[in-house]
């Protein structure tokens, strides 16, 4: 018994100094909470479960709770996923819990989208990673086509249908159209400092009797976006008559859809001497305002006459018919048979180039001096769906 007290004293000293044979219980570390990120294909029907893992850094002898809520990103509830707002509990000793978010599947092509699963209000723990990113990956090739909108007849009194493209095929009719490929170099940006590279068919689709032009956010040949531009130069050109162009246009900051014409002598005379007729131009950030403009050469520079019409609702909501009624010394543009603009030689301070043959151009530009660049609110991809082009004389 005489050695007991010294031995006990040494053990206590060792415990105070952090010795391995400490007689006191270890202090429990407060756990941290983290959440992972998930990227999955959305699926084609029903819902797809995005199972997020929420994990403690170490097990606790206490119950741990944390609030879990969803937050919209480019995907939003309830159309893209089912919102969630609940508190989960880790039982003592439990380290990992799965939390499922139901993502709504569909069969239509769209951009990859995202949402977030957020952690907050922890009890008996601290948050290390508060945000779990959910990436909904598009796995579809089919387009959602809604026929709603204005339409025009197949004939007009005193006029004959002389040419049409109804886009009922599965490929581009190269007897009518050319791909205008590139970024406009050496005058890069097509003279407007645009940001897209036009491809030879990578951004063009056919479905349900529609031709679909697509503008995508992707890198190609030094550009950050790709799109489609088609011309009928050397294939289809016309002088006078009525042109009907039925289309559903895209919208968004920096998106610039257009249907327009250049004079047949463009390859030799150049722009603006050839003349330009803009039947349809819309700045994506102003989808209720349509512009019609004529461009021409005045002296040694370019000149234009620009007019516009503000519509009751967004032109991107449904199909509309954009028309040109064209006679000698008279141009009228319309949307759904409502006049946008009228032009005649009295408005042109130079030689009037608009009594000659012109060819068609249609495209979706991205960025440029006029619309400005896309920003964080701009959704990609963007589509212009074309139902038909008809020419009557």
C-alpha positions as YAML, in Angstrom:
chain: A
units: angstrom
residues:
- id: 1
  name: UNK
  ca: [0.00, 0.00, 0.00]
- id: 2
  name: UNK
  ca: [2.93, 2.33, 0.51]
- id: 3
  name: UNK
  ca: [3.52, 2.58, -3.28]
- id: 4
  name: UNK
  ca: [-0.10, 3.33, -4.17]
- id: 5
  name: UNK
  ca: [-0.14, 7.11, -3.71]
- id: 6
  name: UNK
  ca: [3.06, 7.81, -5.71]
- id: 7
  name: UNK
  ca: [1.82, 5.64, -8.57]
- id: 8
  name: UNK
  ca: [-1.56, 7.36, -8.60]
- id: 9
  name: UNK
  ca: [0.16, 10.73, -8.58]
- id: 10
  name: UNK
  ca: [2.31, 9.78, -11.60]
- id: 11
  name: UNK
  ca: [-0.77, 8.60, -13.50]
- id: 12
  name: UNK
  ca: [-2.51, 11.93, -12.83]
- id: 13
  name: UNK
  ca: [0.54, 13.87, -13.98]
- id: 14
  name: UNK
  ca: [0.67, 11.75, -17.16]
- id: 15
  name: UNK
  ca: [-3.05, 12.42, -17.78]
- id: 16
  name: UNK
  ca: [-2.56, 16.17, -17.44]
- id: 17
  name: UNK
  ca: [0.33, 16.07, -19.90]
- id: 18
  name: UNK
  ca: [-1.75, 14.21, -22.50]
- id: 19
  name: UNK
  ca: [-0.35, 10.78, -21.89]
- id: 20
  name: UNK
  ca: [-1.82, 7.82, -23.71]
- id: 21
  name: UNK
  ca: [-2.91, 6.13, -20.52]
- id: 22
  name: UNK
  ca: [-5.05, 9.07, -19.47]
- id: 23
  name: UNK
  ca: [-7.60, 8.23, -16.88]
- id: 24
  name: UNK
  ca: [-10.04, 10.99, -18.07]
- id: 25
  name: UNK
  ca: [-12.56, 10.41, -20.92]
- id: 26
  name: UNK
  ca: [-11.62, 12.03, -24.33]
- id: 27
  name: UNK
  ca: [-13.34, 15.26, -25.37]
- id: 28
  name: UNK
  ca: [-15.86, 14.67, -28.26]
- id: 29
  name: UNK
  ca: [-15.24, 16.75, -31.41]
- id: 30
  name: UNK
  ca: [-18.26, 18.64, -32.80]
- id: 31
  name: UNK
  ca: [-18.87, 17.19, -36.29]
- id: 32
  name: UNK
  ca: [-19.09, 19.17, -39.51]
- id: 33
  name: UNK
  ca: [-21.75, 18.55, -42.18]
- id: 34
  name: UNK
  ca: [-21.10, 18.37, -45.93]
- id: 35
  name: UNK
  ca: [-23.22, 17.65, -49.01]
- id: 36
  name: UNK
  ca: [-22.08, 16.26, -52.37]
- id: 37
  name: UNK
  ca: [-22.93, 17.31, -55.95]
- id: 38
  name: UNK
  ca: [-24.85, 15.21, -58.47]
- id: 39
  name: UNK
  ca: [-25.08, 15.25, -62.26]
- id: 40
  name: UNK
  ca: [-27.55, 12.85, -63.92]
- id: 41
  name: UNK
  ca: [-29.54, 12.51, -67.13]
- id: 42
  name: UNK
  ca: [-33.11, 13.64, -66.52]
- id: 43
  name: UNK
  ca: [-34.75, 10.61, -68.16]
- id: 44
  name: UNK
  ca: [-37.64, 10.47, -70.61]
- id: 45
  name: UNK
  ca: [-40.68, 9.76, -68.45]
- id: 46
  name: UNK
  ca: [-41.84, 9.98, -64.87]
- id: 47
  name: UNK
  ca: [-39.23, 11.28, -62.45]
- id: 48
  name: UNK
  ca: [-35.57, 10.63, -61.74]
- id: 49
  name: UNK
  ca: [-34.29, 10.56, -58.15]
- id: 50
  name: UNK
  ca: [-31.24, 12.72, -57.50]
- id: 51
  name: UNK
  ca: [-29.92, 11.13, -54.29]
- id: 52
  name: UNK
  ca: [-27.69, 13.62, -52.48]
- id: 53
  name: UNK
  ca: [-25.40, 12.33, -49.72]
- id: 54
  name: UNK
  ca: [-25.26, 14.44, -46.55]
- id: 55
  name: UNK
  ca: [-22.42, 13.35, -44.29]
- id: 56
  name: UNK
  ca: [-20.94, 14.09, -40.86]
- id: 57
  name: UNK
  ca: [-17.18, 14.32, -40.46]
- id: 58
  name: UNK
  ca: [-17.41, 12.04, -37.42]
- id: 59
  name: UNK
  ca: [-20.13, 10.24, -35.52]
- id: 60
  name: UNK
  ca: [-21.66, 12.04, -32.57]
- id: 61
  name: UNK
  ca: [-23.10, 10.77, -29.32]
- id: 62
  name: UNK
  ca: [-25.84, 13.36, -29.76]
- id: 63
  name: UNK
  ca: [-28.60, 13.72, -32.31]
- id: 64
  name: UNK
  ca: [-27.62, 16.13, -35.11]
- id: 65
  name: UNK
  ca: [-30.20, 18.00, -37.19]
- id: 66
  name: UNK
  ca: [-29.93, 20.20, -40.26]
- id: 67
  name: UNK
  ca: [-32.49, 21.90, -42.52]
- id: 68
  name: UNK
  ca: [-32.45, 20.90, -46.20]
- id: 69
  name: UNK
  ca: [-34.07, 23.08, -48.89]
- id: 70
  name: UNK
  ca: [-34.01, 23.23, -52.68]
- id: 71
  name: UNK
  ca: [-33.18, 26.42, -54.58]
- id: 72
  name: UNK
  ca: [-33.99, 27.19, -58.20]
- id: 73
  name: UNK
  ca: [-31.22, 27.68, -60.71]
- id: 74
  name: UNK
  ca: [-31.72, 27.47, -64.46]
- id: 75
  name: UNK
  ca: [-34.03, 24.62, -63.46]
- id: 76
  name: UNK
  ca: [-37.05, 25.61, -61.40]
- id: 77
  name: UNK
  ca: [-39.74, 23.92, -59.32]
- id: 78
  name: UNK
  ca: [-42.27, 22.52, -59.99]
- id: 79
  name: UNK
  ca: [-41.74, 22.22, -63.75]
- id: 80
  name: UNK
  ca: [-38.23, 20.72, -63.50]
- id: 81
  name: UNK
  ca: [-38.09, 19.21, -60.01]
- id: 82
  name: UNK
  ca: [-40.13, 18.85, -56.83]
- id: 83
  name: UNK
  ca: [-39.18, 21.41, -54.20]
- id: 84
  name: UNK
  ca: [-37.99, 20.21, -50.81]
- id: 85
  name: UNK
  ca: [-37.91, 21.87, -47.39]
- id: 86
  name: UNK
  ca: [-37.42, 19.62, -44.39]
- id: 87
  name: UNK
  ca: [-35.22, 18.91, -41.38]
- id: 88
  name: UNK
  ca: [-33.25, 15.69, -41.26]
- id: 89
  name: UNK
  ca: [-31.88, 14.02, -38.13]
- id: 90
  name: UNK
  ca: [-28.71, 11.99, -37.65]
- id: 91
  name: UNK
  ca: [-29.22, 9.51, -34.81]
- id: 92
  name: UNK
  ca: [-26.32, 9.16, -32.35]
- id: 93
  name: UNK
  ca: [-23.54, 7.28, -34.12]
- id: 94
  name: UNK
  ca: [-25.02, 7.85, -37.61]
- id: 95
  name: UNK
  ca: [-22.75, 9.53, -40.15]
- id: 96
  name: UNK
  ca: [-24.51, 9.54, -43.53]
- id: 97
  name: UNK
  ca: [-28.02, 10.18, -44.86]
- id: 98
  name: UNK
  ca: [-29.37, 10.15, -48.44]
- id: 99
  name: UNK
  ca: [-31.84, 12.88, -49.45]
- id: 100
  name: UNK
  ca: [-33.73, 12.43, -52.74]
- id: 101
  name: UNK
  ca: [-34.92, 15.24, -55.00]
- id: 102
  name: UNK
  ca: [-37.39, 14.16, -57.70]
- id: 103
  name: UNK
  ca: [-36.44, 15.56, -61.11]
- id: 104
  name: UNK
  ca: [-39.20, 15.73, -63.72]
- id: 105
  name: UNK
  ca: [-38.26, 13.77, -66.86]
- id: 106
  name: UNK
  ca: [-39.34, 14.72, -70.39]
- id: 107
  name: UNK
  ca: [-38.59, 13.80, -73.99]
- id: 108
  name: UNK
  ca: [-37.73, 17.24, -75.39]
- id: 109
  name: UNK
  ca: [-34.35, 18.73, -76.13]
- id: 110
  name: UNK
  ca: [-33.26, 21.58, -73.89]
- id: 111
  name: UNK
  ca: [-30.15, 22.92, -72.23]
- id: 112
  name: UNK
  ca: [-28.49, 21.22, -69.30]
- id: 113
  name: UNK
  ca: [-30.04, 22.81, -66.21]
- id: 114
  name: UNK
  ca: [-29.12, 23.14, -62.56]
- id: 115
  name: UNK
  ca: [-30.58, 23.59, -59.11]
- id: 116
  name: UNK
  ca: [-29.17, 23.50, -55.56]
- id: 117
  name: UNK
  ca: [-29.80, 21.61, -52.35]
- id: 118
  name: UNK
  ca: [-29.01, 23.94, -49.44]
- id: 119
  name: UNK
  ca: [-28.05, 23.13, -45.81]
- id: 120
  name: UNK
  ca: [-28.85, 25.51, -42.94]
- id: 121
  name: UNK
  ca: [-29.75, 25.72, -39.23]
- id: 122
  name: UNK
  ca: [-27.52, 22.92, -37.89]
- id: 123
  name: UNK
  ca: [-27.91, 21.66, -34.33]
- id: 124
  name: UNK
  ca: [-24.97, 19.92, -32.55]
- id: 125
  name: UNK
  ca: [-22.81, 20.38, -35.66]
- id: 126
  name: UNK
  ca: [-21.37, 23.05, -37.96]
- id: 127
  name: UNK
  ca: [-21.74, 23.27, -41.75]
- id: 128
  name: UNK
  ca: [-18.65, 22.66, -43.85]
- id: 129
  name: UNK
  ca: [-20.29, 22.50, -47.30]
- id: 130
  name: UNK
  ca: [-23.64, 24.29, -47.49]
- id: 131
  name: UNK
  ca: [-24.54, 23.82, -51.14]
- id: 132
  name: UNK
  ca: [-25.01, 20.67, -53.19]
- id: 133
  name: UNK
  ca: [-25.20, 21.33, -56.94]
- id: 134
  name: UNK
  ca: [-27.69, 19.31, -58.96]
- id: 135
  name: UNK
  ca: [-26.95, 19.19, -62.70]
- id: 136
  name: UNK
  ca: [-29.81, 17.95, -64.89]
- id: 137
  name: UNK
  ca: [-28.19, 16.67, -68.08]
- id: 138
  name: UNK
  ca: [-30.24, 16.75, -71.28]
- id: 139
  name: UNK
  ca: [-30.56, 13.32, -72.89]
- id: 140
  name: UNK
  ca: [-33.13, 14.17, -75.58]
- id: 141
  name: UNK
  ca: [-33.01, 14.95, -79.29]
- id: 142
  name: UNK
  ca: [-36.70, 15.65, -79.90]
- id: 143
  name: UNK
  ca: [-38.02, 19.23, -79.98]
- id: 144
  name: UNK
  ca: [-41.21, 20.46, -78.39]
- id: 145
  name: UNK
  ca: [-43.25, 21.98, -81.21]
- id: 146
  name: UNK
  ca: [-46.44, 23.85, -80.40]
- id: 147
  name: UNK
  ca: [-48.44, 24.89, -83.47]
- id: 148
  name: UNK
  ca: [-50.18, 27.76, -81.66]
- id: 149
  name: UNK
  ca: [-50.08, 31.08, -83.48]
- id: 150
  name: UNK
  ca: [-51.03, 33.05, -86.55]
- id: 151
  name: UNK
  ca: [-51.17, 31.49, -89.99]
- id: 152
  name: UNK
  ca: [-51.80, 32.74, -93.53]
- id: 153
  name: UNK
  ca: [-53.60, 31.22, -96.54]
- id: 154
  name: UNK
  ca: [-52.12, 29.24, -99.40]
- id: 155
  name: UNK
  ca: [-53.43, 31.74, -101.95]
- id: 156
  name: UNK
  ca: [-54.35, 35.40, -102.41]
- id: 157
  name: UNK
  ca: [-56.78, 36.91, -104.94]
- id: 158
  name: UNK
  ca: [-55.01, 37.94, -108.13]
- id: 159
  name: UNK
  ca: [-51.72, 36.28, -107.12]
- id: 160
  name: UNK
  ca: [-50.11, 32.89, -107.75]
- id: 161
  name: UNK
  ca: [-47.87, 30.88, -105.47]
- id: 162
  name: UNK
  ca: [-44.58, 30.90, -107.41]
- id: 163
  name: UNK
  ca: [-42.30, 29.25, -104.84]
- id: 164
  name: UNK
  ca: [-42.46, 27.82, -101.33]
- id: 165
  name: UNK
  ca: [-40.47, 25.76, -98.89]
- id: 166
  name: UNK
  ca: [-42.70, 24.04, -96.35]
- id: 167
  name: UNK
  ca: [-39.77, 22.27, -94.62]
- id: 168
  name: UNK
  ca: [-41.49, 18.89, -94.58]
- id: 169
  name: UNK
  ca: [-38.28, 17.03, -95.37]
- id: 170
  name: UNK
  ca: [-35.71, 15.67, -92.93]
- id: 171
  name: UNK
  ca: [-32.78, 17.53, -94.51]
- id: 172
  name: UNK
  ca: [-32.04, 20.97, -95.94]
- id: 173
  name: UNK
  ca: [-33.13, 21.39, -99.55]
- id: 174
  name: UNK
  ca: [-29.85, 22.50, -101.13]
- id: 175
  name: UNK
  ca: [-31.67, 23.47, -104.31]
- id: 176
  name: UNK
  ca: [-33.03, 26.37, -102.25]
- id: 177
  name: UNK
  ca: [-30.49, 27.08, -99.53]
- id: 178
  name: UNK
  ca: [-26.77, 27.51, -98.77]
- id: 179
  name: UNK
  ca: [-25.03, 27.34, -95.42]
- id: 180
  name: UNK
  ca: [-23.22, 30.61, -94.70]
- id: 181
  name: UNK
  ca: [-20.34, 29.15, -92.69]
- id: 182
  name: UNK
  ca: [-17.83, 30.93, -90.45]
- id: 183
  name: UNK
  ca: [-17.43, 33.99, -88.28]
- id: 184
  name: UNK
  ca: [-17.46, 36.59, -91.04]
- id: 185
  name: UNK
  ca: [-13.70, 36.97, -91.32]
- id: 186
  name: UNK
  ca: [-11.77, 38.92, -92.57]
- id: 187
  name: UNK
  ca: [-14.48, 41.33, -91.41]
- id: 188
  name: UNK
  ca: [-14.95, 39.17, -88.32]
- id: 189
  name: UNK
  ca: [-18.28, 39.23, -86.56]
- id: 190
  name: UNK
  ca: [-20.07, 39.76, -89.89]
- id: 191
  name: UNK
  ca: [-19.47, 43.50, -89.56]
- id: 192
  name: UNK
  ca: [-21.43, 43.73, -86.30]
- id: 193
  name: UNK
  ca: [-18.93, 42.19, -83.84]
- id: 194
  name: UNK
  ca: [-21.18, 39.16, -83.41]
- id: 195
  name: UNK
  ca: [-19.97, 36.32, -81.20]
- id: 196
  name: UNK
  ca: [-21.16, 33.17, -83.00]
- id: 197
  name: UNK
  ca: [-19.62, 30.76, -85.50]
- id: 198
  name: UNK
  ca: [-22.10, 29.61, -88.13]
- id: 199
  name: UNK
  ca: [-21.87, 25.87, -88.83]
- id: 200
  name: UNK
  ca: [-22.70, 23.79, -91.91]
- id: 201
  name: UNK
  ca: [-25.63, 21.84, -90.48]
- id: 202
  name: UNK
  ca: [-24.52, 21.08, -86.90]
- id: 203
  name: UNK
  ca: [-27.11, 23.57, -85.64]
- id: 204
  name: UNK
  ca: [-29.99, 22.73, -87.99]
- id: 205
  name: UNK
  ca: [-32.79, 20.20, -87.45]
- id: 206
  name: UNK
  ca: [-36.06, 19.11, -89.06]
- id: 207
  name: UNK
  ca: [-39.06, 17.83, -87.17]
- id: 208
  name: UNK
  ca: [-42.86, 17.93, -87.43]
- id: 209
  name: UNK
  ca: [-42.77, 19.93, -90.66]
- id: 210
  name: UNK
  ca: [-40.52, 22.57, -89.14]
- id: 211
  name: UNK
  ca: [-36.95, 23.68, -89.77]
- id: 212
  name: UNK
  ca: [-35.24, 24.49, -86.49]
- id: 213
  name: UNK
  ca: [-32.20, 26.78, -86.23]
- id: 214
  name: UNK
  ca: [-30.29, 26.44, -82.98]
- id: 215
  name: UNK
  ca: [-27.93, 28.84, -81.20]
- id: 216
  name: UNK
  ca: [-25.74, 27.05, -78.66]
- id: 217
  name: UNK
  ca: [-23.23, 28.14, -76.05]
- id: 218
  name: UNK
  ca: [-20.14, 26.17, -77.06]
- id: 219
  name: UNK
  ca: [-16.59, 26.88, -78.19]
- id: 220
  name: UNK
  ca: [-15.78, 26.54, -81.88]
- id: 221
  name: UNK
  ca: [-13.01, 28.10, -83.96]
- id: 222
  name: UNK
  ca: [-12.26, 30.74, -81.34]
- id: 223
  name: UNK
  ca: [-15.91, 31.68, -80.80]
- id: 224
  name: UNK
  ca: [-18.00, 31.00, -77.68]
- id: 225
  name: UNK
  ca: [-21.28, 30.31, -79.50]
- id: 226
  name: UNK
  ca: [-22.48, 28.44, -82.58]
- id: 227
  name: UNK
  ca: [-25.56, 29.01, -84.72]
- id: 228
  name: UNK
  ca: [-26.99, 28.72, -88.25]
- id: 229
  name: UNK
  ca: [-27.23, 31.18, -91.13]
- id: 230
  name: UNK
  ca: [-28.89, 30.20, -94.42]
- id: 231
  name: UNK
  ca: [-28.99, 32.10, -97.71]
- id: 232
  name: UNK
  ca: [-30.72, 31.51, -101.03]
- id: 233
  name: UNK
  ca: [-28.08, 33.42, -103.05]
- id: 234
  name: UNK
  ca: [-27.66, 32.06, -106.60]
- id: 235
  name: UNK
  ca: [-30.57, 29.67, -105.97]
- id: 236
  name: UNK
  ca: [-33.79, 31.54, -105.18]
- id: 237
  name: UNK
  ca: [-34.28, 35.27, -105.73]
- id: 238
  name: UNK
  ca: [-37.35, 37.35, -106.49]
- id: 239
  name: UNK
  ca: [-38.50, 40.77, -107.62]
- id: 240
  name: UNK
  ca: [-41.80, 42.03, -106.21]
- id: 241
  name: UNK
  ca: [-44.72, 40.06, -104.81]
- id: 242
  name: UNK
  ca: [-45.74, 38.93, -101.34]
- id: 243
  name: UNK
  ca: [-43.50, 36.89, -99.05]
- id: 244
  name: UNK
  ca: [-44.88, 35.07, -95.97]
- id: 245
  name: UNK
  ca: [-42.47, 33.71, -93.38]
- id: 246
  name: UNK
  ca: [-44.07, 31.77, -90.50]
- id: 247
  name: UNK
  ca: [-41.74, 31.32, -87.56]
- id: 248
  name: UNK
  ca: [-41.43, 31.14, -83.80]
- id: 249
  name: UNK
  ca: [-38.47, 33.26, -82.76]
- id: 250
  name: UNK
  ca: [-36.10, 32.95, -79.77]
- id: 251
  name: UNK
  ca: [-35.59, 35.52, -77.01]
- id: 252
  name: UNK
  ca: [-33.02, 36.50, -74.37]
- id: 253
  name: UNK
  ca: [-30.35, 39.11, -73.86]
- id: 254
  name: UNK
  ca: [-27.94, 39.13, -76.80]
- id: 255
  name: UNK
  ca: [-30.10, 36.90, -79.04]
- id: 256
  name: UNK
  ca: [-30.77, 38.39, -82.49]
- id: 257
  name: UNK
  ca: [-33.07, 36.47, -84.87]
- id: 258
  name: UNK
  ca: [-33.59, 37.85, -88.38]
- id: 259
  name: UNK
  ca: [-35.24, 37.19, -91.74]
- id: 260
  name: UNK
  ca: [-33.95, 39.54, -94.40]
- id: 261
  name: UNK
  ca: [-32.92, 40.04, -98.04]
- id: 262
  name: UNK
  ca: [-29.95, 41.31, -100.06]
- id: 263
  name: UNK
  ca: [-29.81, 42.37, -103.69]
- id: 264
  name: UNK
  ca: [-28.68, 39.75, -106.18]
- id: 265
  name: UNK
  ca: [-25.71, 41.94, -107.10]
- id: 266
  name: UNK
  ca: [-24.27, 41.61, -103.59]
- id: 267
  name: UNK
  ca: [-21.30, 39.45, -104.75]
- id: 268
  name: UNK
  ca: [-20.18, 42.18, -107.18]
- id: 269
  name: UNK
  ca: [-21.57, 45.47, -105.83]
- id: 270
  name: UNK
  ca: [-21.09, 44.64, -102.15]
- id: 271
  name: UNK
  ca: [-23.00, 45.99, -99.18]
- id: 272
  name: UNK
  ca: [-24.74, 48.45, -98.83]
- id: 273
  name: UNK
  ca: [-24.84, 49.28, -102.56]
- id: 274
  name: UNK
  ca: [-26.82, 46.08, -103.22]
- id: 275
  name: UNK
  ca: [-29.54, 47.16, -100.81]
- id: 276
  name: UNK
  ca: [-30.87, 45.31, -97.76]
- id: 277
  name: UNK
  ca: [-34.48, 44.68, -96.71]
- id: 278
  name: UNK
  ca: [-34.91, 43.56, -93.10]
- id: 279
  name: UNK
  ca: [-38.38, 42.03, -92.86]
- id: 280
  name: UNK
  ca: [-37.89, 40.75, -89.31]
- id: 281
  name: UNK
  ca: [-35.32, 41.69, -86.68]
- id: 282
  name: UNK
  ca: [-35.89, 41.30, -82.96]
- id: 283
  name: UNK
  ca: [-33.55, 42.02, -80.06]
- id: 284
  name: UNK
  ca: [-34.01, 39.11, -77.69]
- id: 285
  name: UNK
  ca: [-34.17, 41.36, -74.63]
- id: 286
  name: UNK
  ca: [-37.12, 43.22, -76.25]
- id: 287
  name: UNK
  ca: [-39.21, 40.32, -77.58]
- id: 288
  name: UNK
  ca: [-42.33, 42.47, -78.04]
- id: 289
  name: UNK
  ca: [-40.67, 44.91, -80.44]
- id: 290
  name: UNK
  ca: [-40.11, 44.08, -84.10]
- id: 291
  name: UNK
  ca: [-37.88, 46.11, -86.40]
- id: 292
  name: UNK
  ca: [-38.07, 46.49, -90.18]
- id: 293
  name: UNK
  ca: [-35.28, 48.41, -91.90]
- id: 294
  name: UNK
  ca: [-33.94, 49.20, -95.35]
- id: 295
  name: UNK
  ca: [-30.20, 49.79, -95.86]
- id: 296
  name: UNK
  ca: [-28.63, 51.47, -98.88]
- id: 297
  name: UNK
  ca: [-25.55, 53.37, -100.02]
- id: 298
  name: UNK
  ca: [-25.57, 57.14, -99.72]
- id: 299
  name: UNK
  ca: [-22.46, 58.79, -101.10]
- id: 300
  name: UNK
  ca: [-19.49, 56.86, -99.74]
- id: 301
  name: UNK
  ca: [-21.23, 55.55, -96.68]
- id: 302
  name: UNK
  ca: [-24.21, 53.46, -95.59]
- id: 303
  name: UNK
  ca: [-27.62, 54.81, -94.68]
- id: 304
  name: UNK
  ca: [-30.80, 53.27, -93.37]
- id: 305
  name: UNK
  ca: [-34.45, 53.91, -92.63]
- id: 306
  name: UNK
  ca: [-35.56, 52.00, -89.54]
- id: 307
  name: UNK
  ca: [-39.10, 51.50, -88.25]
- id: 308
  name: UNK
  ca: [-40.59, 49.33, -85.53]
- id: 309
  name: UNK
  ca: [-43.80, 48.01, -84.01]
- id: 310
  name: UNK
  ca: [-44.48, 47.06, -80.40]
- id: 311
  name: UNK
  ca: [-46.79, 44.07, -80.06]
- id: 312
  name: UNK
  ca: [-49.18, 43.22, -77.22]
- id: 313
  name: UNK
  ca: [-47.19, 40.16, -76.15]
- id: 314
  name: UNK
  ca: [-43.82, 38.52, -76.69]
- id: 315
  name: UNK
  ca: [-43.22, 37.41, -80.27]
- id: 316
  name: UNK
  ca: [-41.36, 34.42, -78.82]
- id: 317
  name: UNK
  ca: [-44.50, 32.96, -77.24]
- id: 318
  name: UNK
  ca: [-45.94, 31.43, -80.41]
- id: 319
  name: UNK
  ca: [-45.75, 31.34, -84.20]
- id: 320
  name: UNK
  ca: [-46.25, 34.58, -86.14]
- id: 321
  name: UNK
  ca: [-46.22, 35.37, -89.86]
- id: 322
  name: UNK
  ca: [-43.77, 38.02, -91.01]
- id: 323
  name: UNK
  ca: [-44.67, 39.35, -94.46]
- id: 324
  name: UNK
  ca: [-43.26, 41.54, -97.19]
- id: 325
  name: UNK
  ca: [-45.60, 43.15, -99.73]
- id: 326
  name: UNK
  ca: [-43.33, 44.51, -102.43]
- id: 327
  name: UNK
  ca: [-44.15, 46.54, -105.52]
- id: 328
  name: UNK
  ca: [-42.25, 48.92, -107.77]
- id: 329
  name: UNK
  ca: [-41.18, 51.87, -105.60]
- id: 330
  name: UNK
  ca: [-43.07, 50.51, -102.60]
- id: 331
  name: UNK
  ca: [-42.18, 48.17, -99.72]
- id: 332
  name: UNK
  ca: [-44.47, 47.20, -96.85]
- id: 333
  name: UNK
  ca: [-43.61, 44.82, -94.00]
- id: 334
  name: UNK
  ca: [-46.18, 43.22, -91.70]
- id: 335
  name: UNK
  ca: [-46.53, 40.88, -88.75]
- id: 336
  name: UNK
  ca: [-49.77, 38.89, -88.68]
- id: 337
  name: UNK
  ca: [-51.09, 41.24, -91.40]
- id: 338
  name: UNK
  ca: [-50.48, 44.34, -89.23]
- id: 339
  name: UNK
  ca: [-48.23, 46.94, -90.84]
- id: 340
  name: UNK
  ca: [-44.78, 47.38, -89.34]
- id: 341
  name: UNK
  ca: [-43.28, 49.75, -91.90]
- id: 342
  name: UNK
  ca: [-43.67, 51.27, -95.37]
- id: 343
  name: UNK
  ca: [-40.78, 52.48, -97.52]
- id: 344
  name: UNK
  ca: [-40.54, 54.29, -100.87]
- id: 345
  name: UNK
  ca: [-37.96, 56.26, -102.89]
- id: 346
  name: UNK
  ca: [-38.80, 59.52, -101.10]
- id: 347
  name: UNK
  ca: [-37.11, 58.11, -97.97]
- id: 348
  name: UNK
  ca: [-33.91, 57.12, -99.76]
- id: 349
  name: UNK
  ca: [-31.33, 59.88, -100.11]
- id: 350
  name: UNK
  ca: [-29.57, 58.12, -102.98]
- id: 351
  name: UNK
  ca: [-30.17, 55.73, -105.84]
- id: 352
  name: UNK
  ca: [-33.09, 53.41, -104.93]
- id: 353
  name: UNK
  ca: [-31.83, 49.80, -105.17]
- id: 354
  name: UNK
  ca: [-35.07, 48.03, -104.22]
- id: 355
  name: UNK
  ca: [-36.59, 47.49, -107.68]
- id: 356
  name: UNK
  ca: [-34.27, 44.58, -108.49]
- id: 357
  name: UNK
  ca: [-34.06, 40.90, -107.58]
- id: 358
  name: UNK
  ca: [-33.25, 40.03, -103.95]
- id: 359
  name: UNK
  ca: [-32.38, 36.75, -102.20]
- id: 360
  name: UNK
  ca: [-33.27, 35.53, -98.69]
- id: 361
  name: UNK
  ca: [-31.22, 35.19, -95.49]
- id: 362
  name: UNK
  ca: [-32.33, 33.79, -92.13]
- id: 363
  name: UNK
  ca: [-30.23, 33.41, -89.01]
- id: 364
  name: UNK
  ca: [-29.87, 33.64, -85.25]
- id: 365
  name: UNK
  ca: [-26.97, 35.93, -84.36]
- id: 366
  name: UNK
  ca: [-25.50, 35.98, -80.85]
- id: 367
  name: UNK
  ca: [-24.19, 39.26, -79.49]
- id: 368
  name: UNK
  ca: [-23.06, 42.16, -81.63]
- id: 369
  name: UNK
  ca: [-23.09, 45.94, -81.52]
- id: 370
  name: UNK
  ca: [-26.87, 46.23, -81.53]
- id: 371
  name: UNK
  ca: [-28.20, 43.56, -79.11]
- id: 372
  name: UNK
  ca: [-25.12, 43.45, -76.88]
- id: 373
  name: UNK
  ca: [-23.65, 40.27, -75.45]
- id: 374
  name: UNK
  ca: [-25.54, 37.50, -73.64]
- id: 375
  name: UNK
  ca: [-25.44, 37.63, -69.86]
- id: 376
  name: UNK
  ca: [-26.24, 35.34, -66.94]
- id: 377
  name: UNK
  ca: [-29.96, 35.55, -67.69]
- id: 378
  name: UNK
  ca: [-29.59, 34.26, -71.27]
- id: 379
  name: UNK
  ca: [-30.77, 30.69, -71.61]
- id: 380
  name: UNK
  ca: [-29.13, 28.36, -74.14]
- id: 381
  name: UNK
  ca: [-29.82, 26.70, -76.47]
- id: 382
  name: UNK
  ca: [-32.12, 29.08, -78.33]
- id: 383
  name: UNK
  ca: [-34.28, 27.99, -81.28]
- id: 384
  name: UNK
  ca: [-35.96, 29.64, -84.25]
- id: 385
  name: UNK
  ca: [-38.62, 27.32, -85.67]
- id: 386
  name: UNK
  ca: [-39.59, 27.99, -89.28]
- id: 387
  name: UNK
  ca: [-42.86, 26.56, -90.58]
- id: 388
  name: UNK
  ca: [-42.85, 27.91, -94.14]
- id: 389
  name: UNK
  ca: [-41.69, 30.52, -96.63]
- id: 390
  name: UNK
  ca: [-44.10, 31.32, -99.49]
- id: 391
  name: UNK
  ca: [-43.71, 33.73, -102.39]
- id: 392
  name: UNK
  ca: [-46.75, 34.98, -104.32]
- id: 393
  name: UNK
  ca: [-46.71, 37.11, -107.45]
...
